[in-house]
Amino acid sequence: MTLPSLLYFARSTDLMHEVAERLGHLSPGGVLREEVWSKHFDIRRTLEKLAKDEEYEEDGKRSIERLLWHDDEVLPRDWFSVSGQTVTWLLAHGPVPPFLTAWRHGEIPWPFAGQPVPREFLYTADPLLRLRALLPDWPAPGYDRERIHLDALEQLESGLLLARADRYDLLTQVLQADGAPLLDGVRTAFQDSVDHQNAAALRNALVPERRARDFLFRTYATEDDPEPDEPAFAVDWDAVRTAAQRNDAELLRHGPTVVGHPHCPPDVRRHAAMHWRDQFVWSRLLTDRHTGRALLRELPIKPDLSLAVPLGYAGPDGVGAQDVLELAHPADLVLRDAAQLPGIARHHPLQCVITEQDTRGSALLCKAITDLTDQHLGENTDTWTNACRLIRAPGFSGTVTRLLHAATS
């Protein structure tokens, strides 16, 4: 018999052995199979690594706070690592620190000398931060780090934002900068915008770039000439529904773009969740916590798509591991997915590189499950045995949280 998926999460090996013996899962000789111990060890190691990572992240957040706001910090800023996530957090919480404001105004070089300008500056509404992402940035003479690489779409979007803010002085600064930061196909639009002191040239140049890149914009925009830098442009959702019903191949290829549109209707997202077995679609769905929770509550998960993998991409404002334990069902598949046991399709057969982000979701689930079992089951052999039997019961299709509550009732 196959060992119940819940038992892999027991903290004590003695407890694991005793419950397995009660359930009749010991091999001749009264021992658990080697692969069982190996998987149990993998889960313990995953939890230890996650704990260290979380401790490191907290230390890093405290360090960046000290570094940003105290000029007498011992560590020089040019030794410090600044990530895009840090910058996003920084820009979303209060005023920009004085030294970063000075860099934004071009008064000092980039203060984190060893790190590139974070791409998150492209998504801020601050025209000066957009400008700094456009310009080459040389912290010191002879420093051989190249500027952030922007493609034509990103350069035009940034330029259009500056023009709409009437910052033609900043557009001129970009045009005159050393190092030729603008791509050849973009420079003409910048120059025309400066010459005529309006945004028309940048807007007109951005339209074909957006059409070439954005499937929804190209195929399903309801306006003949929508604003090319508007993320929530109007879409013919009836046409999208019709294409989805006939399994339009191009629509399926661009599934993450469809469900990621800010105004994608709930029924389209539900159809995608049910029928488009694409982890990147589910990643987009789980980044919206309200949408993700509704889908987890309504739709049973299936073994042909891992829930743990997209969970790793959900982000701090998306669905969390606790949401999955509370809402995703049946519990057995959630537990098997978290433990990376056989029978759950996790990665595309052609995917040759598995990143840390791809495995983060299962680690978060493992931690949430072990914390919850400690809280409800502890070291009680009876309740662990009840839970392991219940998960195999034909009539049980509930969540992990319901499973643990039922085992102790």
Phi, psi and omega in degrees: 000149179280135180298135178302137186300328182296327189294335179298340185266001177296134182288322185267130176291328177295317178298316180301316181293317183293317179295318179299323179293318179297326182275357179075034183253012178273143177284167177307132185102354175074034180234157173275147181298153182300322182294334177292312178297322181297315179293320177300318178295321178300318180294317178300316181294322177299317180295320179295318180294318180297320179298319178293319179298316181294323177295319179295320179295319179294318177298319180296320179294318178295322180293317182293326177296315178296318184293324184286326192248353181236114183288344181268015179303137184294313182285129178291148184294331183286358173262351191270143179268123178244126183256163176301322179296320178298317182294319177301315178298318182298313183291338183269352185236093171076193184288157176285134181302152185303318183292328178285328174297318179298321177294319181301325180271005176079015184276335179224159176289168178307120189287341179258077195301327183277358187239144177288161174297124183297140180295340180300339177298338179290341187252010176269152178276356181285113183302325182290323177291325174299316180301316183293334175286332180283325188276149169297151181226112182245103183296331182205154179303136178081358179288123193262024176277130178284160178293167173301139181271121176244139174272180185298318180300314182293321178295317180293320178299316179294317179297320180295322177298318178296317181296318180291341174269009182058033178259061178289339174296324179286323175299319178297320179298321178294317181298326185266359185292146173290155177090002176046065183292335184273140174291153185303317183289348183259329186304320182299317180295320176299314183295316179298320180296319178292317182298319184262357178053043173210169186269002189301315184295318179293319179297314182295327179285331182284330184304306180295328177296317180293319179298320182292329186265325191253109183301314180296318180298319183287322192253327190235008176294134184279333178275149177292327185221068181291158177296124188287346179252013180268113182291334184254042179297154183290138183234144175279087185289335175296319177294323177296317179300316180299317179295323179294320181295329179265012177056046179305124187296320181291322177298317179297321179297329183254028182306314180300324177295319182296305184287341180276351177297136184304332183250021178299126184294151180303323183291328177290318178295322179295317177301317179297318180296325183280323193243339183262100186275068184233121183295331179287330172297312180294327176300315178295319181297321183281345177289339173262107189297320180298312179297313182299316180296319180298318181291319179296323180293322188272320190255127173292143178283159184234154182288352181273006178207120178290135173273332182294323183296306178295334177301326179296342181254004188292333178083169186294336182261003182263196178297137178250174182299322179296323176299318181297315181294328182282328191240328185287141182209153001283157185299323184301319180291324177298314181295318180294322179295315180298318182279358183055042175281160180299154175105358177241126178282112185258319185227153178297141181304333181268000180285114186262345180238124177252116184270169177298326178295327179294333183256354184295323182299317180294325178295317179296320177295318179301316180296315181297321181292314181294323176297319182289321178291325174300318183292318187264322187254330180056227178252019184281113183296324182297313182291324175298318180296316178302314182296319180293325177288320183295322183294338178268353184293134184302328184272359183263123177223025185277189182275172177297318179298316178296322179301313183289323176297316182294326181293335183256000182273000000 
